[in-house]
Amino acid sequence: MPVRRFRDVSEMEDTLWRERGPALFDAIRRAWEFAAKTVELRFPPGVYKHRTIEEANAQTERWAQANFEAFHARRRGRR
Amino acid sequence: MDYELTRRVLAALHEHAVAYKVFGAVALNLHGLARATEDLDIFIAPDAENIARLRAALHSVFRDPSIDEITAEDLLGDYPAVQYVPPSGDFHIDILTRLGELFDYASLDTETVDLSGTPVTVVTPRMLYEMKRNTVRAKDRGDAEALARRFKLEGT
């Protein structure tokens, strides 16, 4: 593959777009599998009810923080 | 997130005739940008029968009695945003009937995507751009800029 040059890092992401079809769906599958293996996200099972989207986003942020801390705890444990 | 499980959820929504519209990161994926995500965002038509069909669809995929806690009383009342985490605990489904004052189910333009034989109702790139560009979250604004470049939506 030839070397490609970018003026801004945001342009690099533009090269990742694919036309809809089997190649895209395979790329989605691989991206999601890679993330699942490397980050191992966990969310407490159940139903969570929110009065606003801001409340829902706040819950998502709490889960993100918990997963971030768990990820680093696992890394420390492997050292 | 598990691709095959997500496809099964979307297939169940179709098979149970749930009126839904996918938005968020899964929509971005289906429009061409393969990217990891942790949730499936769906708007659902705000009526009690549709919410009953949603529960039936989820029950067909997950063996989980907590699905019955997803009720029309909540989604049509004080709780227009419900997050459901299946027993596997590795992703969540965010279910909305309203999004602030700007978006509701009827206002969302959609197209149908054939996902490995499963028809999926997904908001259009322009609609997704409109939903993301006015958000406070930096990553959503970044997605909006990427959508604008890809689909030439600048200045809209």
gemmi code that builds the backbone of each chain (N, CA, C; Angstrom):
import gemmi

chains = {
    "A": [
        ("MET", (0.861, -1.197, 0.000), (0.000, 0.000, 0.000), (0.895, 1.245, 0.000)),
        ("PRO", (0.609, 2.200, -0.844), (1.469, 3.388, -0.898), (1.342, 4.221, 0.376)),
        ("VAL", (2.372, 5.044, 0.591), (2.319, 5.964, 1.737), (1.293, 7.055, 1.449)),
        ("ARG", (0.455, 7.343, 2.419), (-0.523, 8.421, 2.250), (-0.227, 9.518, 3.268)),
        ("ARG", (-0.334, 10.753, 2.854), (-0.029, 11.886, 3.731), (-1.304, 12.655, 4.030)),
        ("PHE", (-1.407, 13.142, 5.279), (-2.602, 13.858, 5.717), (-2.199, 15.188, 6.337)),
        ("ARG", (-2.988, 16.211, 6.088), (-2.732, 17.516, 6.697), (-3.300, 17.596, 8.109)),
        ("ASP", (-4.260, 16.723, 8.412), (-4.898, 16.744, 9.721), (-5.303, 15.312, 10.063)),
        ("VAL", (-5.216, 14.979, 11.355), (-5.521, 13.599, 11.750), (-6.978, 13.236, 11.428)),
        ("SER", (-7.864, 14.232, 11.404), (-9.268, 13.940, 11.089), (-9.426, 13.396, 9.675)),
        ("GLU", (-8.484, 13.775, 8.769), (-8.555, 13.268, 7.398), (-8.248, 11.778, 7.343)),
        ("MET", (-7.484, 11.292, 8.328), (-7.137, 9.866, 8.321), (-8.392, 9.012, 8.481)),
        ("GLU", (-9.305, 9.487, 9.346), (-10.523, 8.707, 9.568), (-11.370, 8.630, 8.301)),
        ("ASP", (-11.279, 9.667, 7.471), (-12.082, 9.668, 6.247), (-11.744, 8.485, 5.349)),
        ("THR", (-10.533, 7.969, 5.462), (-10.138, 6.840, 4.622), (-10.732, 5.522, 5.119)),
        ("LEU", (-11.327, 5.542, 6.309), (-11.863, 4.308, 6.885), (-13.289, 4.010, 6.436)),
        ("TRP", (-13.934, 4.972, 5.780), (-15.315, 4.738, 5.343), (-15.351, 3.677, 4.250)),
        ("ARG", (-16.379, 2.865, 4.272), (-16.562, 1.842, 3.252), (-17.958, 1.958, 2.666)),
        ("GLU", (-18.089, 1.488, 1.430), (-19.416, 1.373, 0.848), (-20.161, 0.247, 1.557)),
        ("ARG", (-21.492, 0.397, 1.648), (-22.285, -0.628, 2.335), (-22.242, -1.948, 1.574)),
        ("GLY", (-22.024, -3.030, 2.309), (-21.951, -4.343, 1.684), (-21.153, -5.284, 2.555)),
        ("PRO", (-20.872, -6.494, 2.042), (-20.185, -7.503, 2.856), (-18.864, -7.021, 3.456)),
        ("ALA", (-18.097, -6.215, 2.704), (-16.804, -5.753, 3.225), (-17.007, -4.845, 4.440)),
        ("LEU", (-18.040, -3.988, 4.378), (-18.340, -3.123, 5.530), (-18.768, -3.970, 6.729)),
        ("PHE", (-19.674, -4.913, 6.492), (-20.178, -5.702, 7.616), (-19.068, -6.548, 8.233)),
        ("ASP", (-18.147, -7.028, 7.407), (-17.014, -7.772, 7.936), (-16.110, -6.854, 8.756)),
        ("ALA", (-15.937, -5.617, 8.279), (-15.119, -4.652, 9.026), (-15.768, -4.313, 10.373)),
        ("ILE", (-17.082, -4.162, 10.374), (-17.792, -3.898, 11.639), (-17.574, -5.064, 12.601)),
        ("ARG", (-17.762, -6.262, 12.090), (-17.603, -7.459, 12.934), (-16.197, -7.495, 13.542)),
        ("ARG", (-15.180, -7.230, 12.712), (-13.799, -7.303, 13.207), (-13.516, -6.182, 14.204)),
        ("ALA", (-14.039, -4.980, 13.947), (-13.816, -3.861, 14.873), (-14.454, -4.148, 16.229)),
        ("TRP", (-15.660, -4.691, 16.200), (-16.355, -4.967, 17.464), (-15.689, -6.125, 18.201)),
        ("GLU", (-15.252, -7.156, 17.472), (-14.581, -8.285, 18.124), (-13.262, -7.847, 18.748)),
        ("PHE", (-12.522, -7.021, 18.025), (-11.243, -6.547, 18.547), (-11.463, -5.755, 19.838)),
        ("ALA", (-12.456, -4.857, 19.815), (-12.736, -4.051, 21.006), (-13.164, -4.935, 22.175)),
        ("ALA", (-14.002, -5.934, 21.897), (-14.487, -6.804, 22.977), (-13.341, -7.571, 23.627)),
        ("LYS", (-12.359, -7.965, 22.804), (-11.239, -8.734, 23.345), (-10.256, -7.862, 24.106)),
        ("THR", (-10.102, -6.613, 23.688), (-9.076, -5.769, 24.286), (-9.572, -4.977, 25.485)),
        ("VAL", (-10.836, -4.595, 25.499), (-11.322, -3.704, 26.555), (-12.221, -4.425, 27.559)),
        ("GLU", (-12.931, -5.457, 27.142), (-13.770, -6.255, 28.038), (-14.723, -5.384, 28.865)),
        ("LEU", (-15.581, -4.648, 28.193), (-16.538, -3.790, 28.892), (-17.565, -4.627, 29.635)),
        ("ARG", (-17.963, -4.146, 30.809), (-18.993, -4.806, 31.599), (-19.992, -3.774, 32.110)),
        ("PHE", (-21.274, -4.124, 32.041), (-22.347, -3.261, 32.522), (-23.252, -4.096, 33.427)),
        ("PRO", (-23.699, -3.530, 34.536), (-24.574, -4.310, 35.424), (-25.909, -4.605, 34.735)),
        ("PRO", (-26.253, -5.886, 34.563), (-27.499, -6.219, 33.866), (-28.728, -5.633, 34.541)),
        ("GLY", (-29.721, -5.295, 33.748), (-30.972, -4.775, 34.288), (-31.553, -3.681, 33.418)),
        ("VAL", (-32.587, -3.046, 33.933), (-33.285, -1.970, 33.226), (-33.091, -0.676, 34.006)),
        ("TYR", (-32.665, 0.370, 33.311), (-32.376, 1.671, 33.928), (-33.269, 2.718, 33.266)),
        ("LYS", (-33.996, 3.461, 34.089), (-34.981, 4.403, 33.563), (-34.541, 5.839, 33.841)),
        ("HIS", (-34.704, 6.694, 32.831), (-34.209, 8.068, 32.945), (-35.273, 9.065, 32.483)),
        ("ARG", (-35.323, 10.191, 33.186), (-36.289, 11.231, 32.836), (-35.824, 12.055, 31.634)),
        ("THR", (-34.495, 12.129, 31.433), (-33.948, 12.928, 30.333), (-32.784, 12.180, 29.694)),
        ("ILE", (-32.414, 12.616, 28.486), (-31.255, 12.025, 27.830), (-29.985, 12.359, 28.606)),
        ("GLU", (-29.980, 13.500, 29.293), (-28.807, 13.864, 30.090), (-28.606, 12.860, 31.227)),
        ("GLU", (-29.698, 12.438, 31.844), (-29.592, 11.408, 32.882), (-29.040, 10.108, 32.305)),
        ("ALA", (-29.510, 9.741, 31.130), (-29.018, 8.509, 30.494), (-27.533, 8.637, 30.165)),
        ("ASN", (-27.134, 9.798, 29.640), (-25.725, 10.008, 29.332), (-24.869, 9.951, 30.593)),
        ("ALA", (-25.404, 10.476, 31.703), (-24.653, 10.436, 32.959), (-24.448, 8.991, 33.419)),
        ("GLN", (-25.467, 8.151, 33.237), (-25.323, 6.732, 33.581), (-24.257, 6.078, 32.702)),
        ("THR", (-24.294, 6.405, 31.418), (-23.293, 5.861, 30.499), (-21.888, 6.289, 30.915)),
        ("GLU", (-21.749, 7.546, 31.336), (-20.442, 8.033, 31.782), (-19.980, 7.302, 33.037)),
        ("ARG", (-20.914, 7.008, 33.954), (-20.527, 6.263, 35.165), (-20.031, 4.868, 34.791)),
        ("TRP", (-20.706, 4.235, 33.859), (-20.241, 2.913, 33.409), (-18.870, 3.030, 32.733)),
        ("ALA", (-18.680, 4.076, 31.950), (-17.398, 4.267, 31.264), (-16.276, 4.436, 32.281)),
        ("GLN", (-16.534, 5.200, 33.324), (-15.510, 5.410, 34.348), (-15.207, 4.093, 35.070)),
        ("ALA", (-16.244, 3.335, 35.395), (-16.045, 2.051, 36.073), (-15.251, 1.093, 35.191)),
        ("ASN", (-15.552, 1.085, 33.894), (-14.823, 0.209, 32.981), (-13.379, 0.658, 32.817)),
        ("PHE", (-13.164, 1.965, 32.813), (-11.799, 2.514, 32.725), (-10.982, 2.062, 33.933)),
        ("GLU", (-11.577, 2.186, 35.115), (-10.857, 1.801, 36.334), (-10.610, 0.291, 36.364)),
        ("ALA", (-11.596, -0.486, 35.920), (-11.421, -1.939, 35.906), (-10.334, -2.351, 34.919)),
        ("PHE", (-10.305, -1.671, 33.778), (-9.280, -1.967, 32.775), (-7.884, -1.759, 33.347)),
        ("HIS", (-7.692, -0.628, 34.036), (-6.368, -0.331, 34.587), (-6.046, -1.234, 35.777)),
        ("ALA", (-7.076, -1.634, 36.525), (-6.832, -2.577, 37.620), (-6.340, -3.914, 37.065)),
        ("ARG", (-6.967, -4.350, 35.931), (-6.528, -5.597, 35.317), (-5.094, -5.487, 34.817)),
        ("ARG", (-4.763, -4.333, 34.249), (-3.390, -4.126, 33.755), (-2.382, -4.179, 34.900)),
        ("ARG", (-2.737, -3.506, 36.021), (-1.828, -3.517, 37.174), (-1.671, -4.949, 37.683)),
        ("GLY", (-2.755, -5.706, 37.667), (-2.714, -7.081, 38.156), (-1.867, -7.995, 37.312)),
        ("ARG", (-1.731, -7.641, 36.024), (-0.927, -8.484, 35.125), (0.549, -8.188, 35.208)),
        ("ARG", (0.893, -7.037, 35.801), (2.318, -6.675, 35.871), (3.062, -7.507, 36.922)),
    ],
    "B": [
        ("MET", (-19.037, -5.037, 21.529), (-20.374, -5.509, 21.229), (-20.308, -6.683, 20.272)),
        ("ASP", (-21.225, -7.594, 20.411), (-21.212, -8.802, 19.592), (-22.039, -8.568, 18.320)),
        ("TYR", (-21.378, -8.699, 17.183), (-22.038, -8.411, 15.910), (-23.250, -9.325, 15.694)),
        ("GLU", (-23.048, -10.614, 15.904), (-24.128, -11.560, 15.612), (-25.307, -11.369, 16.564)),
        ("LEU", (-25.009, -11.090, 17.828), (-26.089, -10.861, 18.788), (-26.867, -9.586, 18.421)),
        ("THR", (-26.138, -8.565, 18.024), (-26.791, -7.321, 17.612), (-27.687, -7.572, 16.398)),
        ("ARG", (-27.178, -8.355, 15.455), (-27.985, -8.677, 14.277), (-29.240, -9.459, 14.688)),
        ("ARG", (-29.090, -10.351, 15.671), (-30.264, -11.117, 16.138), (-31.292, -10.190, 16.787)),
        ("VAL", (-30.818, -9.203, 17.559), (-31.752, -8.248, 18.179), (-32.491, -7.480, 17.086)),
        ("LEU", (-31.759, -7.017, 16.091), (-32.384, -6.250, 15.006), (-33.351, -7.133, 14.210)),
        ("ALA", (-32.983, -8.385, 14.012), (-33.881, -9.308, 13.311), (-35.153, -9.535, 14.132)),
        ("ALA", (-35.008, -9.633, 15.450), (-36.176, -9.836, 16.314), (-37.098, -8.615, 16.273)),
        ("LEU", (-36.520, -7.431, 16.231), (-37.353, -6.224, 16.124), (-38.171, -6.273, 14.832)),
        ("HIS", (-37.514, -6.697, 13.761), (-38.216, -6.797, 12.474), (-39.304, -7.868, 12.519)),
        ("GLU", (-38.953, -9.040, 13.047), (-39.896, -10.175, 13.038), (-41.114, -9.905, 13.926)),
        ("HIS", (-40.929, -9.082, 14.967), (-42.051, -8.765, 15.862), (-42.738, -7.451, 15.464)),
        ("ALA", (-42.378, -6.944, 14.284), (-43.021, -5.742, 13.737), (-42.928, -4.540, 14.684)),
        ("VAL", (-41.775, -4.423, 15.345), (-41.550, -3.251, 16.194), (-41.264, -2.048, 15.301)),
        ("ALA", (-41.937, -0.929, 15.563), (-41.634, 0.311, 14.854), (-40.465, 0.971, 15.580)),
        ("TYR", (-39.285, 0.928, 14.965), (-38.059, 1.422, 15.612), (-37.196, 2.111, 14.566)),
        ("LYS", (-36.245, 2.903, 15.045), (-35.276, 3.553, 14.169), (-33.924, 3.558, 14.887)),
        ("VAL", (-32.922, 2.970, 14.241), (-31.582, 2.928, 14.831), (-30.895, 4.267, 14.603)),
        ("PHE", (-30.256, 4.780, 15.664), (-29.428, 5.977, 15.510), (-28.132, 5.737, 16.290)),
        ("GLY", (-27.339, 6.767, 16.489), (-26.117, 6.615, 17.278), (-25.020, 5.866, 16.535)),
        ("ALA", (-24.144, 5.234, 17.321), (-22.927, 4.649, 16.745), (-23.220, 3.487, 15.801)),
        ("VAL", (-24.240, 2.688, 16.093), (-24.550, 1.584, 15.181), (-25.004, 2.143, 13.829)),
        ("ALA", (-25.751, 3.236, 13.856), (-26.139, 3.878, 12.598), (-24.901, 4.353, 11.837)),
        ("LEU", (-23.959, 4.935, 12.574), (-22.715, 5.394, 11.938), (-22.000, 4.213, 11.281)),
        ("ASN", (-21.958, 3.087, 11.994), (-21.361, 1.869, 11.409), (-22.084, 1.477, 10.123)),
        ("LEU", (-23.404, 1.461, 10.164), (-24.171, 0.987, 9.012), (-24.103, 1.956, 7.836)),
        ("HIS", (-23.683, 3.196, 8.115), (-23.495, 4.151, 7.018), (-22.072, 4.105, 6.471)),
        ("GLY", (-21.226, 3.233, 7.057), (-19.936, 3.032, 6.412), (-18.702, 3.196, 7.268)),
        ("LEU", (-18.839, 3.633, 8.518), (-17.665, 3.835, 9.365), (-17.634, 2.754, 10.447)),
        ("ALA", (-16.853, 1.709, 10.188), (-16.758, 0.595, 11.145), (-16.011, 1.064, 12.385)),
        ("ARG", (-16.688, 1.027, 13.505), (-16.095, 1.561, 14.739), (-16.705, 0.832, 15.932)),
        ("ALA", (-15.864, 0.564, 16.931), (-16.350, -0.117, 18.131), (-17.379, 0.745, 18.851)),
        ("THR", (-18.350, 0.093, 19.456), (-19.341, 0.797, 20.261), (-19.811, -0.132, 21.365)),
        ("GLU", (-20.492, 0.431, 22.329), (-20.932, -0.360, 23.481), (-22.447, -0.410, 23.580)),
        ("ASP", (-23.131, 0.281, 22.648), (-24.591, 0.304, 22.791), (-25.294, 0.342, 21.446)),
        ("LEU", (-26.515, -0.140, 21.472), (-27.423, -0.060, 20.322), (-28.496, 0.956, 20.691)),
        ("ASP", (-28.527, 2.084, 19.981), (-29.498, 3.147, 20.257), (-30.693, 2.990, 19.331)),
        ("ILE", (-31.875, 2.937, 19.918), (-33.077, 2.876, 19.076), (-34.142, 3.836, 19.590)),
        ("PHE", (-34.755, 4.538, 18.649), (-36.004, 5.253, 18.916), (-37.126, 4.267, 18.638)),
        ("ILE", (-38.167, 4.286, 19.452), (-39.322, 3.433, 19.155), (-40.578, 4.293, 19.080)),
        ("ALA", (-41.503, 3.846, 18.262), (-42.773, 4.564, 18.140), (-43.475, 4.554, 19.499)),
        ("PRO", (-43.934, 5.738, 19.918), (-44.464, 5.864, 21.284), (-45.914, 5.417, 21.405)),
        ("ASP", (-46.127, 4.127, 21.347), (-47.465, 3.611, 21.659), (-47.331, 2.279, 22.401)),
        ("ALA", (-48.333, 1.986, 23.215), (-48.240, 0.861, 24.144), (-48.100, -0.473, 23.420)),
        ("GLU", (-48.809, -0.638, 22.307), (-48.717, -1.910, 21.583), (-47.311, -2.124, 21.032)),
        ("ASN", (-46.708, -1.041, 20.544), (-45.338, -1.158, 20.027), (-44.366, -1.531, 21.133)),
        ("ILE", (-44.561, -0.971, 22.310), (-43.668, -1.290, 23.429), (-43.876, -2.749, 23.869)),
        ("ALA", (-45.083, -3.238, 23.782), (-45.330, -4.662, 24.068), (-44.613, -5.538, 23.034)),
        ("ARG", (-44.645, -5.111, 21.771), (-43.926, -5.877, 20.739), (-42.412, -5.834, 20.987)),
        ("LEU", (-41.920, -4.683, 21.461), (-40.499, -4.573, 21.797), (-40.129, -5.585, 22.884)),
        ("ARG", (-40.946, -5.667, 23.921), (-40.666, -6.642, 24.986), (-40.649, -8.068, 24.421)),
        ("ALA", (-41.622, -8.369, 23.576), (-41.679, -9.718, 22.985), (-40.423, -9.992, 22.158)),
        ("ALA", (-39.986, -9.003, 21.417), (-38.777, -9.168, 20.599), (-37.565, -9.446, 21.484)),
        ("LEU", (-37.435, -8.670, 22.547), (-36.281, -8.870, 23.443), (-36.358, -10.229, 24.139)),
        ("HIS", (-37.572, -10.622, 24.538), (-37.735, -11.950, 25.174), (-37.344, -13.076, 24.208)),
        ("SER", (-37.517, -12.854, 22.915), (-37.173, -13.902, 21.953), (-35.657, -14.073, 21.814)),
        ("VAL", (-34.910, -13.083, 22.279), (-33.447, -13.145, 22.178), (-32.800, -13.446, 23.528)),
        ("PHE", (-33.331, -12.816, 24.585), (-32.711, -12.941, 25.910), (-33.664, -13.656, 26.878)),
        ("ARG", (-33.121, -14.558, 27.662), (-33.905, -15.195, 28.713), (-33.731, -14.325, 29.964)),
        ("ASP", (-34.613, -13.331, 30.119), (-34.390, -12.334, 31.170), (-35.728, -11.719, 31.611)),
        ("PRO", (-36.196, -12.054, 32.791), (-37.476, -11.496, 33.266), (-37.452, -9.981, 33.465)),
        ("SER", (-36.266, -9.381, 33.603), (-36.218, -7.932, 33.821), (-36.724, -7.157, 32.597)),
        ("ILE", (-36.810, -7.816, 31.451), (-37.341, -7.155, 30.248), (-38.755, -6.623, 30.516)),
        ("ASP", (-39.487, -7.297, 31.394), (-40.858, -6.855, 31.691), (-40.905, -5.516, 32.424)),
        ("GLU", (-39.722, -5.047, 32.884), (-39.663, -3.726, 33.520), (-39.655, -2.602, 32.482)),
        ("ILE", (-39.548, -2.948, 31.206), (-39.616, -1.936, 30.143), (-41.094, -1.745, 29.827)),
        ("THR", (-41.655, -0.660, 30.312), (-43.112, -0.522, 30.238), (-43.538, 0.728, 29.463)),
        ("ALA", (-44.750, 0.645, 28.925), (-45.336, 1.805, 28.245), (-45.570, 2.935, 29.241)),
        ("GLU", (-45.962, 2.562, 30.450), (-46.212, 3.593, 31.474), (-44.981, 4.486, 31.637)),
        ("ASP", (-43.797, 3.875, 31.671), (-42.566, 4.663, 31.817), (-42.215, 5.400, 30.524)),
        ("LEU", (-42.136, 4.634, 29.417), (-41.628, 5.233, 28.177), (-42.570, 6.292, 27.606)),
        ("LEU", (-43.847, 6.174, 27.905), (-44.801, 7.187, 27.443), (-45.060, 8.229, 28.513)),
        ("GLY", (-44.469, 8.031, 29.676), (-44.675, 8.959, 30.788), (-43.403, 9.698, 31.169)),
        ("ASP", (-42.963, 9.481, 32.391), (-41.857, 10.284, 32.926), (-40.474, 9.801, 32.542)),
        ("TYR", (-40.383, 8.614, 31.909), (-39.055, 8.046, 31.616), (-38.917, 7.719, 30.129)),
        ("PRO", (-38.702, 8.741, 29.297), (-38.612, 8.514, 27.850), (-37.294, 7.876, 27.405)),
        ("ALA", (-36.374, 7.674, 28.342), (-35.094, 7.026, 28.023), (-34.898, 5.839, 28.956)),
        ("VAL", (-34.773, 4.653, 28.381), (-34.570, 3.429, 29.161), (-33.352, 2.708, 28.601)),
        ("GLN", (-32.475, 2.305, 29.504), (-31.315, 1.514, 29.089), (-31.524, 0.077, 29.566)),
        ("TYR", (-31.333, -0.858, 28.652), (-31.467, -2.278, 29.004), (-30.116, -2.964, 28.824)),
        ("VAL", (-29.614, -3.541, 29.917), (-28.376, -4.320, 29.862), (-28.748, -5.797, 29.964)),
        ("PRO", (-28.504, -6.576, 28.915), (-28.842, -8.013, 28.947), (-27.976, -8.764, 29.966)),
        ("PRO", (-28.378, -9.996, 30.277), (-27.637, -10.768, 31.285), (-26.142, -10.920, 30.993)),
        ("SER", (-25.760, -10.937, 29.720), (-24.339, -11.067, 29.381), (-23.539, -9.873, 29.874)),
        ("GLY", (-24.172, -8.721, 30.053), (-23.522, -7.545, 30.620), (-22.419, -6.941, 29.777)),
        ("ASP", (-22.395, -7.229, 28.486), (-21.295, -6.715, 27.674), (-21.721, -5.607, 26.703)),
        ("PHE", (-22.979, -5.227, 26.713), (-23.421, -4.063, 25.946), (-24.775, -3.639, 26.479)),
        ("HIS", (-25.255, -2.499, 25.991), (-26.586, -2.064, 26.414), (-27.385, -1.555, 25.235)),
        ("ILE", (-28.693, -1.664, 25.391), (-29.623, -1.158, 24.379), (-30.298, 0.064, 24.968)),
        ("ASP", (-30.113, 1.206, 24.313), (-30.721, 2.456, 24.777), (-31.993, 2.695, 23.967)),
        ("ILE", (-33.100, 2.799, 24.675), (-34.422, 2.881, 24.049), (-35.016, 4.256, 24.348)),
        ("LEU", (-35.347, 5.004, 23.314), (-35.881, 6.352, 23.504), (-37.251, 6.485, 22.839)),
        ("THR", (-38.107, 7.298, 23.464), (-39.336, 7.723, 22.797), (-39.310, 9.224, 22.501)),
        ("ARG", (-38.425, 9.949, 23.184), (-38.238, 11.379, 22.919), (-36.767, 11.716, 23.148)),
        ("LEU", (-36.293, 12.770, 22.469), (-34.939, 13.257, 22.696), (-35.037, 14.779, 22.790)),
        ("GLY", (-35.186, 15.270, 24.029), (-35.340, 16.701, 24.239), (-36.555, 17.224, 23.485)),
        ("GLU", (-36.463, 18.458, 23.052), (-37.558, 19.074, 22.295), (-37.329, 18.974, 20.793)),
        ("LEU", (-36.112, 18.534, 20.411), (-35.735, 18.601, 19.000), (-36.191, 17.393, 18.180)),
        ("PHE", (-36.150, 16.199, 18.786), (-36.386, 14.989, 17.998), (-37.409, 14.088, 18.667)),
        ("ASP", (-38.305, 13.566, 17.862), (-39.172, 12.486, 18.320), (-39.223, 11.449, 17.198)),
        ("TYR", (-39.927, 10.358, 17.438), (-39.923, 9.241, 16.488), (-40.364, 9.692, 15.095)),
        ("ALA", (-41.445, 10.447, 15.058), (-42.011, 10.809, 13.754), (-41.093, 11.733, 12.958)),
        ("SER", (-40.235, 12.475, 13.643), (-39.420, 13.472, 12.947), (-38.160, 12.894, 12.324)),
        ("LEU", (-37.882, 11.630, 12.554), (-36.609, 11.058, 12.107), (-36.741, 10.420, 10.723)),
        ("ASP", (-35.984, 10.941, 9.762), (-35.946, 10.349, 8.426), (-35.084, 9.091, 8.453)),
        ("THR", (-35.547, 8.061, 7.749), (-34.829, 6.777, 7.792), (-34.641, 6.189, 6.403)),
        ("GLU", (-33.775, 5.173, 6.359), (-33.648, 4.321, 5.189), (-33.488, 2.891, 5.695)),
        ("THR", (-33.645, 1.931, 4.787), (-33.529, 0.525, 5.186), (-32.197, -0.034, 4.718)),
        ("VAL", (-31.497, -0.665, 5.649), (-30.208, -1.284, 5.359), (-30.379, -2.796, 5.437)),
        ("ASP", (-29.858, -3.495, 4.446), (-29.878, -4.958, 4.464), (-28.617, -5.436, 5.176)),
        ("LEU", (-28.781, -5.873, 6.429), (-27.647, -6.326, 7.228), (-27.616, -7.851, 7.195)),
        ("SER", (-26.838, -8.372, 6.265), (-26.714, -9.834, 6.127), (-28.076, -10.514, 6.100)),
        ("GLY", (-29.004, -9.934, 5.330), (-30.327, -10.527, 5.178), (-31.369, -9.988, 6.147)),
        ("THR", (-30.963, -9.163, 7.082), (-31.889, -8.566, 8.046), (-32.159, -7.121, 7.667)),
        ("PRO", (-33.422, -6.759, 7.362), (-33.697, -5.353, 7.077), (-33.660, -4.530, 8.363)),
        ("VAL", (-32.885, -3.457, 8.331), (-32.700, -2.614, 9.514), (-33.117, -1.194, 9.167)),
        ("THR", (-33.980, -0.615, 10.003), (-34.419, 0.763, 9.796), (-33.455, 1.683, 10.534)),
        ("VAL", (-32.775, 2.528, 9.786), (-31.716, 3.357, 10.361), (-31.908, 4.801, 9.907)),
        ("VAL", (-31.629, 5.755, 10.784), (-31.782, 7.152, 10.394), (-30.802, 7.467, 9.266)),
        ("THR", (-31.163, 8.387, 8.405), (-30.314, 8.742, 7.268), (-29.048, 9.438, 7.758)),
        ("PRO", (-28.008, 9.461, 6.912), (-26.792, 10.192, 7.300), (-27.088, 11.649, 7.662)),
        ("ARG", (-27.949, 12.301, 6.897), (-28.260, 13.696, 7.197), (-28.956, 13.828, 8.557)),
        ("MET", (-29.866, 12.896, 8.831), (-30.574, 12.921, 10.119), (-29.600, 12.684, 11.267)),
        ("LEU", (-28.711, 11.719, 11.076), (-27.714, 11.422, 12.106), (-26.818, 12.634, 12.339)),
        ("TYR", (-26.459, 13.294, 11.257), (-25.658, 14.523, 11.352), (-26.401, 15.578, 12.164)),
        ("GLU", (-27.683, 15.754, 11.889), (-28.476, 16.749, 12.623), (-28.556, 16.396, 14.105)),
        ("MET", (-28.665, 15.096, 14.397), (-28.781, 14.664, 15.786), (-27.471, 14.855, 16.543)),
        ("LYS", (-26.364, 14.684, 15.857), (-25.074, 14.728, 16.526), (-24.464, 16.121, 16.591)),
        ("ARG", (-24.800, 16.979, 15.644), (-24.050, 18.236, 15.562), (-24.418, 19.224, 16.661)),
        ("ASN", (-25.586, 19.087, 17.256), (-25.994, 20.026, 18.298), (-25.779, 19.493, 19.711)),
        ("THR", (-25.072, 18.382, 19.800), (-24.876, 17.779, 21.111), (-23.738, 18.464, 21.862)),
        ("VAL", (-23.682, 18.229, 23.176), (-22.591, 18.813, 23.966), (-21.381, 17.885, 23.991)),
        ("ARG", (-21.561, 16.615, 23.594), (-20.460, 15.663, 23.701), (-19.493, 15.842, 22.533)),
        ("ALA", (-18.195, 15.943, 22.874), (-17.185, 16.206, 21.856), (-17.155, 15.105, 20.804)),
        ("LYS", (-17.305, 13.844, 21.230), (-17.192, 12.761, 20.247), (-18.352, 12.805, 19.252)),
        ("ASP", (-19.521, 13.267, 19.704), (-20.650, 13.389, 18.780), (-20.402, 14.505, 17.767)),
        ("ARG", (-19.812, 15.606, 18.238), (-19.498, 16.688, 17.299), (-18.466, 16.220, 16.276)),
        ("GLY", (-17.504, 15.406, 16.725), (-16.517, 14.840, 15.803), (-17.180, 13.938, 14.775)),
        ("ASP", (-18.138, 13.120, 15.233), (-18.877, 12.252, 14.307), (-19.654, 13.091, 13.296)),
        ("ALA", (-20.237, 14.192, 13.778), (-21.010, 15.060, 12.881), (-20.107, 15.629, 11.792)),
        ("GLU", (-18.897, 16.030, 12.184), (-17.963, 16.571, 11.194), (-17.576, 15.491, 10.180)),
        ("ALA", (-17.364, 14.264, 10.667), (-17.008, 13.167, 9.757), (-18.152, 12.861, 8.796)),
        ("LEU", (-19.378, 12.862, 9.307), (-20.548, 12.638, 8.442), (-20.666, 13.745, 7.401)),
        ("ALA", (-20.418, 14.978, 7.840), (-20.538, 16.108, 6.915), (-19.540, 15.988, 5.779)),
        ("ARG", (-18.316, 15.569, 6.114), (-17.302, 15.421, 5.060), (-17.668, 14.266, 4.126)),
        ("ARG", (-18.054, 13.143, 4.717), (-18.323, 11.945, 3.912), (-19.522, 12.141, 2.979)),
        ("PHE", (-20.580, 12.760, 3.535), (-21.824, 12.872, 2.759), (-22.056, 14.286, 2.237)),
        ("LYS", (-20.994, 15.113, 2.330), (-21.033, 16.483, 1.802), (-22.241, 17.244, 2.343)),
        ("LEU", (-22.313, 17.295, 3.670), (-23.457, 17.921, 4.331), (-23.121, 19.303, 4.884)),
        ("GLU", (-21.907, 19.796, 4.617), (-21.530, 21.101, 5.156), (-22.520, 22.169, 4.724)),
        ("GLY", (-22.764, 23.094, 5.651), (-23.610, 24.231, 5.329), (-25.081, 23.940, 5.411)),
        ("THR", (-25.442, 22.727, 5.871), (-26.864, 22.403, 5.967), (-27.388, 22.851, 7.305)),
    ],
}
model = gemmi.Model(1)
for chain_id, residues in chains.items():
    chain = gemmi.Chain(chain_id)
    for i, (resn, *xyz) in enumerate(residues, 1):
        res = gemmi.Residue()
        res.name, res.seqid = resn, gemmi.SeqId(i, " ")
        for name, pos in zip(("N", "CA", "C"), xyz):
            atom = gemmi.Atom()
            atom.name, atom.element = name, gemmi.Element(name[0])
            atom.pos, atom.b_iso = gemmi.Position(*pos), 0.0
            res.add_atom(atom)
        chain.add_residue(res)
    model.add_chain(chain)
structure = gemmi.Structure()
structure.add_model(model)
structure.setup_entities()
